[in-house]
C-alpha cells in the first residue's frame, strides 16, 4: 500500500485521470482521495472541469 501526502497526490492527479499510473500507485491515489477531506473534493472538481471543457467547441 502506498501512503501519499496531499502534495504527492496533486502531482499524480493528471496521470491518474489519464490512466497512466501503475496499479499500486493508482490504488494509493484512490485510497487517499477516499479519506482526505481536501483531496477527494479536489479530484471531483478536476473531473467536473474536464467534463465541462470537453463539451466546449
N, CA, C, O and CB atoms as a CASP TS submission, in Angstrom:
PFRMAT TS
TARGET T0000
AUTHOR 0000-0000-0000
METHOD Language model
MODEL 1
PARENT N/A
ATOM      1  N   UNK     1       0.843  -1.182   0.000  1.00  0.00           N
ATOM      2  CA  UNK     1       0.000   0.000   0.000  1.00  0.00           C
ATOM      3  C   UNK     1       0.886   1.243   0.000  1.00  0.00           C
ATOM      4  O   UNK     1       1.844   1.334   0.768  1.00  0.00           O
ATOM      5  CB  UNK     1      -0.958   0.000   1.221  1.00  0.00           C
ATOM      6  N   UNK     2       0.560   2.187  -0.859  1.00  0.00           N
ATOM      7  CA  UNK     2       1.295   3.438  -0.947  1.00  0.00           C
ATOM      8  C   UNK     2       0.585   4.480  -0.099  1.00  0.00           C
ATOM      9  O   UNK     2      -0.623   4.680  -0.231  1.00  0.00           O
ATOM     10  CB  UNK     2       1.425   3.913  -2.420  1.00  0.00           C
ATOM     11  N   UNK     3       1.332   5.136   0.766  1.00  0.00           N
ATOM     12  CA  UNK     3       0.793   6.202   1.610  1.00  0.00           C
ATOM     13  C   UNK     3       1.271   7.527   1.029  1.00  0.00           C
ATOM     14  O   UNK     3       2.452   7.861   1.122  1.00  0.00           O
ATOM     15  CB  UNK     3       1.242   6.038   3.118  1.00  0.00           C
ATOM     16  N   UNK     4       0.351   8.284   0.427  1.00  0.00           N
ATOM     17  CA  UNK     4       0.699   9.529  -0.247  1.00  0.00           C
ATOM     18  C   UNK     4       0.365  10.741   0.604  1.00  0.00           C
ATOM     19  O   UNK     4      -0.632  10.757   1.326  1.00  0.00           O
ATOM     20  CB  UNK     4      -0.016   9.621  -1.579  1.00  0.00           C
ATOM     21  N   UNK     5       1.219  11.761   0.506  1.00  0.00           N
ATOM     22  CA  UNK     5       0.871  13.049   1.094  1.00  0.00           C
ATOM     23  C   UNK     5      -0.031  13.781   0.103  1.00  0.00           C
ATOM     24  O   UNK     5      -0.140  13.387  -1.058  1.00  0.00           O
ATOM     25  CB  UNK     5       2.155  13.895   1.434  1.00  0.00           C
ATOM     26  N   UNK     6      -0.664  14.828   0.563  1.00  0.00           N
ATOM     27  CA  UNK     6      -1.527  15.600  -0.323  1.00  0.00           C
ATOM     28  C   UNK     6      -0.715  16.200  -1.477  1.00  0.00           C
ATOM     29  O   UNK     6      -1.187  16.218  -2.614  1.00  0.00           O
ATOM     30  CB  UNK     6      -2.246  16.713   0.464  1.00  0.00           C
ATOM     31  N   UNK     7       0.470  16.681  -1.206  1.00  0.00           N
ATOM     32  CA  UNK     7       1.311  17.259  -2.259  1.00  0.00           C
ATOM     33  C   UNK     7       1.690  16.202  -3.297  1.00  0.00           C
ATOM     34  O   UNK     7       1.661  16.477  -4.497  1.00  0.00           O
ATOM     35  CB  UNK     7       2.583  17.883  -1.649  1.00  0.00           C
ATOM     36  N   UNK     8       2.042  15.007  -2.851  1.00  0.00           N
ATOM     37  CA  UNK     8       2.370  13.927  -3.787  1.00  0.00           C
ATOM     38  C   UNK     8       1.153  13.579  -4.642  1.00  0.00           C
ATOM     39  O   UNK     8       1.269  13.348  -5.846  1.00  0.00           O
ATOM     40  CB  UNK     8       2.866  12.675  -3.024  1.00  0.00           C
ATOM     41  N   UNK     9       0.000  13.545  -4.008  1.00  0.00           N
ATOM     42  CA  UNK     9      -1.221  13.215  -4.735  1.00  0.00           C
ATOM     43  C   UNK     9      -1.492  14.232  -5.835  1.00  0.00           C
ATOM     44  O   UNK     9      -1.781  13.854  -6.970  1.00  0.00           O
ATOM     45  CB  UNK     9      -2.412  13.146  -3.777  1.00  0.00           C
ATOM     46  N   UNK    10      -1.403  15.508  -5.514  1.00  0.00           N
ATOM     47  CA  UNK    10      -1.672  16.550  -6.504  1.00  0.00           C
ATOM     48  C   UNK    10      -0.750  16.384  -7.716  1.00  0.00           C
ATOM     49  O   UNK    10      -1.174  16.594  -8.852  1.00  0.00           O
ATOM     50  CB  UNK    10      -1.491  17.953  -5.878  1.00  0.00           C
ATOM     51  N   UNK    11       0.488  16.015  -7.477  1.00  0.00           N
ATOM     52  CA  UNK    11       1.442  15.825  -8.570  1.00  0.00           C
ATOM     53  C   UNK    11       1.087  14.617  -9.441  1.00  0.00           C
ATOM     54  O   UNK    11       1.519  14.542 -10.591  1.00  0.00           O
ATOM     55  CB  UNK    11       2.847  15.661  -8.009  1.00  0.00           C
ATOM     56  N   UNK    12       0.315  13.683  -8.914  1.00  0.00           N
ATOM     57  CA  UNK    12      -0.055  12.468  -9.648  1.00  0.00           C
ATOM     58  C   UNK    12      -1.430  12.533 -10.310  1.00  0.00           C
ATOM     59  O   UNK    12      -1.765  11.653 -11.102  1.00  0.00           O
ATOM     60  CB  UNK    12      -0.017  11.297  -8.720  1.00  0.00           C
ATOM     61  N   UNK    13      -2.222  13.537 -10.011  1.00  0.00           N
ATOM     62  CA  UNK    13      -3.616  13.535 -10.466  1.00  0.00           C
ATOM     63  C   UNK    13      -3.783  13.533 -11.978  1.00  0.00           C
ATOM     64  O   UNK    13      -4.674  12.856 -12.490  1.00  0.00           O
ATOM     65  CB  UNK    13      -4.319  14.720  -9.909  1.00  0.00           C
ATOM     66  N   UNK    14      -2.963  14.260 -12.698  1.00  0.00           N
ATOM     67  CA  UNK    14      -3.092  14.264 -14.153  1.00  0.00           C
ATOM     68  C   UNK    14      -2.866  12.867 -14.706  1.00  0.00           C
ATOM     69  O   UNK    14      -3.637  12.388 -15.538  1.00  0.00           O
ATOM     70  CB  UNK    14      -2.103  15.254 -14.786  1.00  0.00           C
ATOM     71  N   UNK    15      -1.804  12.214 -14.240  1.00  0.00           N
ATOM     72  CA  UNK    15      -1.533  10.843 -14.689  1.00  0.00           C
ATOM     73  C   UNK    15      -2.635   9.892 -14.235  1.00  0.00           C
ATOM     74  O   UNK    15      -2.983   8.959 -14.959  1.00  0.00           O
ATOM     75  CB  UNK    15      -0.172  10.362 -14.158  1.00  0.00           C
ATOM     76  N   UNK    16      -3.184  10.116 -13.050  1.00  0.00           N
ATOM     77  CA  UNK    16      -4.281   9.290 -12.549  1.00  0.00           C
ATOM     78  C   UNK    16      -5.494   9.398 -13.467  1.00  0.00           C
ATOM     79  O   UNK    16      -6.082   8.390 -13.858  1.00  0.00           O
ATOM     80  CB  UNK    16      -4.658   9.704 -11.115  1.00  0.00           C
ATOM     81  N   UNK    17      -5.855  10.616 -13.800  1.00  0.00           N
ATOM     82  CA  UNK    17      -7.022  10.838 -14.656  1.00  0.00           C
ATOM     83  C   UNK    17      -6.789  10.345 -16.077  1.00  0.00           C
ATOM     84  O   UNK    17      -7.740   9.978 -16.768  1.00  0.00           O
ATOM     85  CB  UNK    17      -7.379  12.313 -14.679  1.00  0.00           C
ATOM     86  N   UNK    18      -5.544  10.332 -16.517  1.00  0.00           N
ATOM     87  CA  UNK    18      -5.190   9.833 -17.851  1.00  0.00           C
ATOM     88  C   UNK    18      -5.032   8.312 -17.880  1.00  0.00           C
ATOM     89  O   UNK    18      -4.857   7.728 -18.949  1.00  0.00           O
ATOM     90  CB  UNK    18      -3.900  10.488 -18.325  1.00  0.00           C
ATOM     91  N   UNK    19      -5.094   7.669 -16.712  1.00  0.00           N
ATOM     92  CA  UNK    19      -4.916   6.222 -16.647  1.00  0.00           C
ATOM     93  C   UNK    19      -3.481   5.788 -16.876  1.00  0.00           C
ATOM     94  O   UNK    19      -3.227   4.687 -17.362  1.00  0.00           O
ATOM     95  CB  UNK    19      -5.799   5.558 -17.652  1.00  0.00           C
ATOM     96  N   UNK    20      -2.533   6.668 -16.519  1.00  0.00           N
ATOM     97  CA  UNK    20      -1.122   6.406 -16.798  1.00  0.00           C
ATOM     98  C   UNK    20      -0.326   5.913 -15.587  1.00  0.00           C
ATOM     99  O   UNK    20       0.901   5.833 -15.648  1.00  0.00           O
ATOM    100  CB  UNK    20      -0.487   7.649 -17.328  1.00  0.00           C
ATOM    101  N   UNK    21      -1.003   5.587 -14.502  1.00  0.00           N
ATOM    102  CA  UNK    21      -0.300   5.113 -13.301  1.00  0.00           C
ATOM    103  C   UNK    21      -0.322   3.595 -13.223  1.00  0.00           C
ATOM    104  O   UNK    21      -1.230   2.943 -13.738  1.00  0.00           O
ATOM    105  CB  UNK    21      -0.930   5.712 -12.035  1.00  0.00           C
ATOM    106  N   UNK    22       0.699   3.044 -12.567  1.00  0.00           N
ATOM    107  CA  UNK    22       0.677   1.608 -12.311  1.00  0.00           C
ATOM    108  C   UNK    22      -0.407   1.319 -11.277  1.00  0.00           C
ATOM    109  O   UNK    22      -0.872   2.222 -10.581  1.00  0.00           O
ATOM    110  CB  UNK    22       2.073   1.098 -11.821  1.00  0.00           C
ATOM    111  N   UNK    23      -0.796   0.079 -11.187  1.00  0.00           N
ATOM    112  CA  UNK    23      -1.933  -0.319 -10.344  1.00  0.00           C
ATOM    113  C   UNK    23      -1.756   0.077  -8.879  1.00  0.00           C
ATOM    114  O   UNK    23      -2.707   0.525  -8.240  1.00  0.00           O
ATOM    115  CB  UNK    23      -2.142  -1.817 -10.436  1.00  0.00           C
ATOM    116  N   UNK    24      -0.557  -0.084  -8.351  1.00  0.00           N
ATOM    117  CA  UNK    24      -0.323   0.222  -6.941  1.00  0.00           C
ATOM    118  C   UNK    24      -0.460   1.725  -6.666  1.00  0.00           C
ATOM    119  O   UNK    24      -1.070   2.122  -5.673  1.00  0.00           O
ATOM    120  CB  UNK    24       1.069  -0.267  -6.518  1.00  0.00           C
ATOM    121  N   UNK    25       0.101   2.548  -7.535  1.00  0.00           N
ATOM    122  CA  UNK    25       0.019   3.993  -7.358  1.00  0.00           C
ATOM    123  C   UNK    25      -1.416   4.469  -7.578  1.00  0.00           C
ATOM    124  O   UNK    25      -1.909   5.334  -6.854  1.00  0.00           O
ATOM    125  CB  UNK    25       0.983   4.716  -8.324  1.00  0.00           C
ATOM    126  N   UNK    26      -2.072   3.904  -8.568  1.00  0.00           N
ATOM    127  CA  UNK    26      -3.475   4.249  -8.825  1.00  0.00           C
ATOM    128  C   UNK    26      -4.323   3.965  -7.587  1.00  0.00           C
ATOM    129  O   UNK    26      -5.166   4.783  -7.216  1.00  0.00           O
ATOM    130  CB  UNK    26      -4.020   3.458 -10.042  1.00  0.00           C
ATOM    131  N   UNK    27      -4.114   2.835  -6.956  1.00  0.00           N
ATOM    132  CA  UNK    27      -4.860   2.487  -5.746  1.00  0.00           C
ATOM    133  C   UNK    27      -4.504   3.425  -4.608  1.00  0.00           C
ATOM    134  O   UNK    27      -5.370   3.793  -3.814  1.00  0.00           O
ATOM    135  CB  UNK    27      -4.585   1.034  -5.338  1.00  0.00           C
ATOM    136  N   UNK    28      -3.232   3.818  -4.516  1.00  0.00           N
ATOM    137  CA  UNK    28      -2.820   4.773  -3.490  1.00  0.00           C
ATOM    138  C   UNK    28      -3.526   6.111  -3.638  1.00  0.00           C
ATOM    139  O   UNK    28      -3.932   6.715  -2.646  1.00  0.00           O
ATOM    140  CB  UNK    28      -1.320   4.978  -3.540  1.00  0.00           C
ATOM    141  N   UNK    29      -3.675   6.574  -4.873  1.00  0.00           N
ATOM    142  CA  UNK    29      -4.397   7.819  -5.131  1.00  0.00           C
ATOM    143  C   UNK    29      -5.866   7.656  -4.729  1.00  0.00           C
ATOM    144  O   UNK    29      -6.419   8.513  -4.039  1.00  0.00           O
ATOM    145  CB  UNK    29      -4.279   8.224  -6.628  1.00  0.00           C
ATOM    146  N   UNK    30      -6.489   6.576  -5.153  1.00  0.00           N
ATOM    147  CA  UNK    30      -7.894   6.328  -4.825  1.00  0.00           C
ATOM    148  C   UNK    30      -8.097   6.229  -3.313  1.00  0.00           C
ATOM    149  O   UNK    30      -9.054   6.790  -2.779  1.00  0.00           O
ATOM    150  CB  UNK    30      -8.383   5.042  -5.507  1.00  0.00           C
ATOM    151  N   UNK    31      -7.205   5.520  -2.625  1.00  0.00           N
ATOM    152  CA  UNK    31      -7.317   5.376  -1.171  1.00  0.00           C
ATOM    153  C   UNK    31      -7.191   6.724  -0.478  1.00  0.00           C
ATOM    154  O   UNK    31      -7.962   7.033   0.431  1.00  0.00           O
ATOM    155  CB  UNK    31      -6.248   4.413  -0.641  1.00  0.00           C
ATOM    156  N   UNK    32      -6.230   7.523  -0.901  1.00  0.00           N
ATOM    157  CA  UNK    32      -6.021   8.831  -0.289  1.00  0.00           C
ATOM    158  C   UNK    32      -7.252   9.717  -0.496  1.00  0.00           C
ATOM    159  O   UNK    32      -7.721  10.363   0.442  1.00  0.00           O
ATOM    160  CB  UNK    32      -4.764   9.509  -0.877  1.00  0.00           C
ATOM    161  N   UNK    33      -7.766   9.744  -1.709  1.00  0.00           N
ATOM    162  CA  UNK    33      -8.931  10.588  -2.011  1.00  0.00           C
ATOM    163  C   UNK    33     -10.168  10.143  -1.237  1.00  0.00           C
ATOM    164  O   UNK    33     -11.026  10.964  -0.910  1.00  0.00           O
ATOM    165  CB  UNK    33      -9.227  10.565  -3.510  1.00  0.00           C
ATOM    166  N   UNK    34     -10.261   8.861  -0.947  1.00  0.00           N
ATOM    167  CA  UNK    34     -11.408   8.340  -0.217  1.00  0.00           C
ATOM    168  C   UNK    34     -11.445   8.814   1.231  1.00  0.00           C
ATOM    169  O   UNK    34     -12.517   8.878   1.834  1.00  0.00           O
ATOM    170  CB  UNK    34     -11.398   6.834  -0.258  1.00  0.00           C
ATOM    171  N   UNK    35     -10.281   9.148   1.798  1.00  0.00           N
ATOM    172  CA  UNK    35     -10.246   9.526   3.219  1.00  0.00           C
ATOM    173  C   UNK    35      -9.854  10.980   3.460  1.00  0.00           C
ATOM    174  O   UNK    35      -9.996  11.474   4.579  1.00  0.00           O
ATOM    175  CB  UNK    35      -9.287   8.634   3.953  1.00  0.00           C
ATOM    176  N   UNK    36      -9.367  11.670   2.444  1.00  0.00           N
ATOM    177  CA  UNK    36      -8.892  13.046   2.622  1.00  0.00           C
ATOM    178  C   UNK    36     -10.006  14.036   2.273  1.00  0.00           C
ATOM    179  O   UNK    36     -10.525  14.035   1.157  1.00  0.00           O
ATOM    180  CB  UNK    36      -7.636  13.312   1.744  1.00  0.00           C
ATOM    181  N   UNK    37     -10.356  14.860   3.225  1.00  0.00           N
ATOM    182  CA  UNK    37     -11.419  15.833   3.032  1.00  0.00           C
ATOM    183  C   UNK    37     -11.085  16.941   2.059  1.00  0.00           C
ATOM    184  O   UNK    37     -11.981  17.662   1.621  1.00  0.00           O
ATOM    185  CB  UNK    37     -11.775  16.427   4.324  1.00  0.00           C
ATOM    186  N   UNK    38      -9.819  17.097   1.708  1.00  0.00           N
ATOM    187  CA  UNK    38      -9.422  18.102   0.737  1.00  0.00           C
ATOM    188  C   UNK    38      -9.184  17.527  -0.641  1.00  0.00           C
ATOM    189  O   UNK    38      -9.602  18.110  -1.641  1.00  0.00           O
ATOM    190  CB  UNK    38      -8.193  18.799   1.203  1.00  0.00           C
ATOM    191  N   UNK    39      -8.519  16.395  -0.702  1.00  0.00           N
ATOM    192  CA  UNK    39      -8.125  15.821  -1.992  1.00  0.00           C
ATOM    193  C   UNK    39      -9.273  15.145  -2.722  1.00  0.00           C
ATOM    194  O   UNK    39      -9.337  15.206  -3.950  1.00  0.00           O
ATOM    195  CB  UNK    39      -7.016  14.830  -1.791  1.00  0.00           C
ATOM    196  N   UNK    40     -10.167  14.512  -2.011  1.00  0.00           N
ATOM    197  CA  UNK    40     -11.321  13.881  -2.657  1.00  0.00           C
ATOM    198  C   UNK    40     -12.156  14.898  -3.426  1.00  0.00           C
ATOM    199  O   UNK    40     -12.444  14.692  -4.605  1.00  0.00           O
ATOM    200  CB  UNK    40     -12.192  13.176  -1.618  1.00  0.00           C
ATOM    201  N   UNK    41     -12.552  16.005  -2.771  1.00  0.00           N
ATOM    202  CA  UNK    41     -13.302  17.033  -3.492  1.00  0.00           C
ATOM    203  C   UNK    41     -12.480  17.691  -4.610  1.00  0.00           C
ATOM    204  O   UNK    41     -13.031  18.064  -5.646  1.00  0.00           O
ATOM    205  CB  UNK    41     -13.778  18.094  -2.516  1.00  0.00           C
ATOM    206  N   UNK    42     -11.180  17.832  -4.403  1.00  0.00           N
ATOM    207  CA  UNK    42     -10.320  18.415  -5.440  1.00  0.00           C
ATOM    208  C   UNK    42     -10.323  17.534  -6.685  1.00  0.00           C
ATOM    209  O   UNK    42     -10.427  18.040  -7.802  1.00  0.00           O
ATOM    210  CB  UNK    42      -8.874  18.595  -4.914  1.00  0.00           C
ATOM    211  N   UNK    43     -10.210  16.233  -6.502  1.00  0.00           N
ATOM    212  CA  UNK    43     -10.254  15.307  -7.631  1.00  0.00           C
ATOM    213  C   UNK    43     -11.595  15.409  -8.354  1.00  0.00           C
ATOM    214  O   UNK    43     -11.633  15.436  -9.584  1.00  0.00           O
ATOM    215  CB  UNK    43     -10.010  13.862  -7.156  1.00  0.00           C
ATOM    216  N   UNK    44     -12.686  15.464  -7.610  1.00  0.00           N
ATOM    217  CA  UNK    44     -14.011  15.577  -8.234  1.00  0.00           C
ATOM    218  C   UNK    44     -14.139  16.892  -8.992  1.00  0.00           C
ATOM    219  O   UNK    44     -14.730  16.932 -10.071  1.00  0.00           O
ATOM    220  CB  UNK    44     -15.123  15.470  -7.172  1.00  0.00           C
ATOM    221  N   UNK    45     -13.599  17.948  -8.446  1.00  0.00           N
ATOM    222  CA  UNK    45     -13.627  19.245  -9.125  1.00  0.00           C
ATOM    223  C   UNK    45     -12.851  19.175 -10.445  1.00  0.00           C
ATOM    224  O   UNK    45     -13.301  19.717 -11.454  1.00  0.00           O
ATOM    225  CB  UNK    45     -13.039  20.349  -8.213  1.00  0.00           C
ATOM    226  N   UNK    46     -11.698  18.517 -10.443  1.00  0.00           N
ATOM    227  CA  UNK    46     -10.938  18.340 -11.684  1.00  0.00           C
ATOM    228  C   UNK    46     -11.727  17.532 -12.704  1.00  0.00           C
ATOM    229  O   UNK    46     -11.744  17.869 -13.888  1.00  0.00           O
ATOM    230  CB  UNK    46      -9.602  17.654 -11.398  1.00  0.00           C
ATOM    231  N   UNK    47     -12.371  16.481 -12.252  1.00  0.00           N
ATOM    232  CA  UNK    47     -13.191  15.664 -13.167  1.00  0.00           C
ATOM    233  C   UNK    47     -14.310  16.491 -13.797  1.00  0.00           C
ATOM    234  O   UNK    47     -14.563  16.395 -14.998  1.00  0.00           O
ATOM    235  CB  UNK    47     -13.791  14.458 -12.418  1.00  0.00           C
ATOM    236  N   UNK    48     -14.970  17.295 -12.985  1.00  0.00           N
ATOM    237  CA  UNK    48     -16.057  18.127 -13.498  1.00  0.00           C
ATOM    238  C   UNK    48     -15.529  19.177 -14.474  1.00  0.00           C
ATOM    239  O   UNK    48     -16.166  19.447 -15.492  1.00  0.00           O
ATOM    240  CB  UNK    48     -16.800  18.807 -12.342  1.00  0.00           C
ATOM    241  N   UNK    49     -14.380  19.766 -14.176  1.00  0.00           N
ATOM    242  CA  UNK    49     -13.777  20.757 -15.057  1.00  0.00           C
ATOM    243  C   UNK    49     -13.434  20.138 -16.398  1.00  0.00           C
ATOM    244  O   UNK    49     -13.699  20.738 -17.440  1.00  0.00           O
ATOM    245  CB  UNK    49     -12.528  21.360 -14.417  1.00  0.00           C
ATOM    246  N   UNK    50     -12.855  18.963 -16.394  1.00  0.00           N
ATOM    247  CA  UNK    50     -12.506  18.255 -17.629  1.00  0.00           C
ATOM    248  C   UNK    50     -13.761  17.952 -18.427  1.00  0.00           C
ATOM    249  O   UNK    50     -13.771  18.103 -19.648  1.00  0.00           O
ATOM    250  CB  UNK    50     -11.739  16.952 -17.319  1.00  0.00           C
ATOM    251  N   UNK    51     -14.810  17.528 -17.756  1.00  0.00           N
ATOM    252  CA  UNK    51     -16.066  17.197 -18.448  1.00  0.00           C
ATOM    253  C   UNK    51     -16.659  18.437 -19.108  1.00  0.00           C
ATOM    254  O   UNK    51     -17.114  18.372 -20.250  1.00  0.00           O
ATOM    255  CB  UNK    51     -17.087  16.581 -17.463  1.00  0.00           C
ATOM    256  N   UNK    52     -16.660  19.559 -18.405  1.00  0.00           N
ATOM    257  CA  UNK    52     -17.205  20.795 -18.970  1.00  0.00           C
ATOM    258  C   UNK    52     -16.352  21.261 -20.138  1.00  0.00           C
ATOM    259  O   UNK    52     -16.881  21.630 -21.187  1.00  0.00           O
ATOM    260  CB  UNK    52     -17.287  21.896 -17.896  1.00  0.00           C
ATOM    261  N   UNK    53     -15.054  21.247 -19.966  1.00  0.00           N
ATOM    262  CA  UNK    53     -14.169  21.680 -21.060  1.00  0.00           C
ATOM    263  C   UNK    53     -14.288  20.776 -22.267  1.00  0.00           C
ATOM    264  O   UNK    53     -14.129  21.234 -23.398  1.00  0.00           O
ATOM    265  CB  UNK    53     -12.720  21.716 -20.591  1.00  0.00           C
ATOM    266  N   UNK    54     -14.562  19.514 -22.053  1.00  0.00           N
ATOM    267  CA  UNK    54     -14.718  18.576 -23.148  1.00  0.00           C
ATOM    268  C   UNK    54     -15.959  18.839 -23.985  1.00  0.00           C
ATOM    269  O   UNK    54     -16.048  18.387 -25.127  1.00  0.00           O
ATOM    270  CB  UNK    54     -14.761  17.185 -22.615  1.00  0.00           C
ATOM    271  N   UNK    55     -16.907  19.560 -23.431  1.00  0.00           N
ATOM    272  CA  UNK    55     -18.131  19.886 -24.164  1.00  0.00           C
ATOM    273  C   UNK    55     -18.021  21.192 -24.948  1.00  0.00           C
ATOM    274  O   UNK    55     -18.899  21.505 -25.752  1.00  0.00           O
ATOM    275  CB  UNK    55     -19.294  19.972 -23.204  1.00  0.00           C
ATOM    276  N   UNK    56     -16.960  21.949 -24.722  1.00  0.00           N
ATOM    277  CA  UNK    56     -16.782  23.221 -25.438  1.00  0.00           C
ATOM    278  C   UNK    56     -16.315  22.959 -26.861  1.00  0.00           C
ATOM    279  O   UNK    56     -15.627  21.978 -27.143  1.00  0.00           O
ATOM    280  CB  UNK    56     -15.769  24.133 -24.701  1.00  0.00           C
ATOM    281  N   UNK    57     -16.700  23.846 -27.729  1.00  0.00           N
ATOM    282  CA  UNK    57     -16.260  23.741 -29.128  1.00  0.00           C
ATOM    283  C   UNK    57     -14.932  24.398 -29.306  1.00  0.00           C
ATOM    284  O   UNK    57     -14.395  24.415 -30.413  1.00  0.00           O
ATOM    285  CB  UNK    57     -17.275  24.363 -30.076  1.00  0.00           C
TER
END
